[in-house]
Amino acid sequence: WILAALYSYYLFTRVFFVFLSIRKASMVATLTALIWLVSPWTLGVTAWFSSSINLISFIFFSLSLYYLFRGLRSGKHTFAKVGLFYLLSVLTYESFFFQYFIFIAIAWLFIKEKGFDKKVLINHFIILSVIVAMTVVWNRLAPTIFDAVINKVINPYFLQTLVVNIVSFPYVLIASFGVFELIALAVF
């Protein structure tokens, strides 16, 4: 699973960096994929077998973004592939709910420069939003239909947790690196 996740992430980052007109996109994508593989905050997913379900979701999410940006770059829009891989991602594990917002927003910033129709992005946004809505409804209705499905509830402290996580993110990011990783990042 780790190699499949690494390769799907590489595919996505390569097409994403080409979309952003970054020189040597393949080399930059390789570097970011390797950093992703060994970064401390992903080791729980990449090193522990019990978290392999997260990798499967990650593979599907990366492939969804790969087809999104490949379609935007080439003009051949594959709404079905983007939607299918995103659906598989959020049905496998919910870690990528609403994450497409970030990438649609980045693509929106490049509408004039890349010369593609904003209706394409709006259509992708609608399709992915419908998929999230369907998944949320399924997750809430499934326990009433099947007794064996896990009952999911909303965290009553969601807003407080969100604010604390946002405020503490810079510290956590810096603290998660060791001295050698910080030196390596500064050099490269």
Secondary structure, DSSP 8 states (H G I E B T S, - for coil): -HHHHHHHHHHHHHHHHHHTT-TTHHHHHHHHHHHHHH-GGGHHHHT-GGGHHHHHHHHHHHHHHHHHHHHHHHS---HHHHHHHHHHHHHH-GGGTTTHHHHHHHHHHTHHHHT--HHHHHHHHHHHHHHHHHHHHHHHHHHHH-TTS------TTHHHHHHHHHHHHHHHHHHTS-HHHHHHHHH-
